[in-house]
């Protein structure tokens, strides 16, 4: 399996609680993220959402789609939302939010493997294209989230790196986003 590590950071001029509400409402991601064209709830989860399961179908710039089920494994409102993905993509995704004055810093870390045999076969050569595809989806999602919130998108940063099995995901520090990777 080909492994990938992505870190995307948005800075949105909006209150933390407003951004959290949009991030937490995972069934409505297609309303602001063009790359996610289907989000179907499979299981509701507990009162905080832990255990909720959603089936996503995504498409980026390249001519293929990917489907996976995301189960919410951790919710710490309004700061952390973590999921476990299974399907054509498998791994861990983690939203981390932090308020700095009027700016909400949103960091999404995605440690993922592909399960489509053809993708794994071509990954040694196609990795830059797959990363470019992912980065485009995340850039459009940041712009869409800002539009959805009717708030300025102050900055966006998308980083792609080869999979880093066993390494912890990026954390928000007291000074902002940890960019040690």
N, C-alpha and C positions, 0 to 999 in steps of 0.2 A: 504494500500500500504506500502511496505517496503521501507524505505528511507536510502540512503547512502551518505556519504561525503568522497570524496577522494581528496588527494592533492599529485600530482606527480611533482617532481622537477628534471630537467636534467641540468647538467653543461656541455656545449659543447664548445670545443676550436675552435670557428668559429666566424666570424663577425656577429653582431646582424642582419644586413640587410639580410645576407645570410640565417640565421635561420628563420627570419621573412618570407622571400619569400617562404620557404618550408611549414611553418605553415599556411600561408595565402592561399596557393594553395590546399585547402581542397579536391578538386576533385582527386588529385593525392596521397592522403594518402595511398591507397593500395600499391603504389610503395615502401613505406618504412615502413608501419605498417602492419604486417602479420594478426593482429586481425581484421583489416578492410578489408573485401574482396570485398565489393562493395561500391562505392561512385558515385551516379548518380545525376547530377544536375537537379533540378526540376524547379528552377527560378533563373535568373541571378543576381538580386539585382541591386543597384545603382552603380555609378562609384567607390565608395569605397568598395562595396560588401555588404553594409547593405541591408537586405531584401533577400539576396541570400538564396536559400533553397536547401539542399542536402539530399538525402535519403541514409542512411548508413545501411549496414548489417555487423554485427560483430560476431566473434566467438573467444572464448578464449580457454583455456585448457579443459573446460568441454564440453560435447557433446550436445550443443544446440546453436542456433543462436538468435540474437536479432536484430530487425529492428527499426529504428527511423528516423524521419525527423528533420534536424537541420537547423534552420533559424538564420542567422547572425543578431545580434541585436546591436552590437557595434563594431566599428573598429577605433582604434587610432594608426595608423602606426608610428613606427614599434614596438609598445609596448603592445597593448591590442587587443584581438579578442575574442568576447563573442558571445555565441550562446544560443538559446532556443531549447530544444529537445522535441519532441512529438512523441508518438508511444508506443512501448513496453518498452522504457525508456523515462522518462519525467523529465525535469529539466533544469538546467543552467550549461553550461560549459564555462570556462574562461581561455584563454591563456594569460599569462603576461610574457613579456620578459624584461631583463635588462642586460646591458653590464657591466662587471667588468674586466678591463684590457683586456686580450685576450679571456676571457671566457664569453659566453652568458648563462645567467641563464634563464631557461625556466620553468615556473610553470603552471601546468594545474590543475585547481580546478573543480571538477565535483560534483555538488549537484544534486542527481538524485533519482527518485523513479521507482520501477518496476511496470509494468502494466499487466504482465502475471499472471493470477490467480494462477497457480501452484507454481510460484516462491514466491508469497506473502504467500501462504499457508505453504510452507516449510521454509520460511525465518527465523523463530525463531531458527531452528536447522541448516539450511544450510548457514546462513549468513557468517560464516568463509570460507566456500567453495566459495561462490560468491565473497567475497573480494579477496581471493587467485586468483581466475579466473581473476578478474579485474587487480590485481597487475601484473600478468603475461603478460597480454595484454600491459600494460603500460611499463613494463620493456623491452619487445620486441620492442615496438614502439621507445623507447629511443635509443636502440641499432641500430635499423633500420634507424632512423633519422640521427644518426652519420655516418653510412655507406653511406647513400644517399648524405650527405654533404661532404663525404670523410674527416671527421674531428674526432678527438679523443673525446670520451665520457669520461669526467673527473670524473663525479659522477652522481649517480642516487639515488633518494630517493622516495619511494612510501609509503604513509600513508593512512590507511583506518580507518574510524570511523563511528559509527552509524549516521544516518541522523540528521542534526542539523537544523531543520526547523526554518526559520526566522533569522538565524545568517548570517552575511555577509561572503563572501568568502575571502580567504587569499589574501593578498596584498603584492606586493614587496615594501620593504622600501628602504631608501637610503643606508642601509647597506647590502641589499640583500633580501633574502626570509624571510618573516615573518613566523616563525615556532611556533607561539603562540598556535597552536592547535595540 
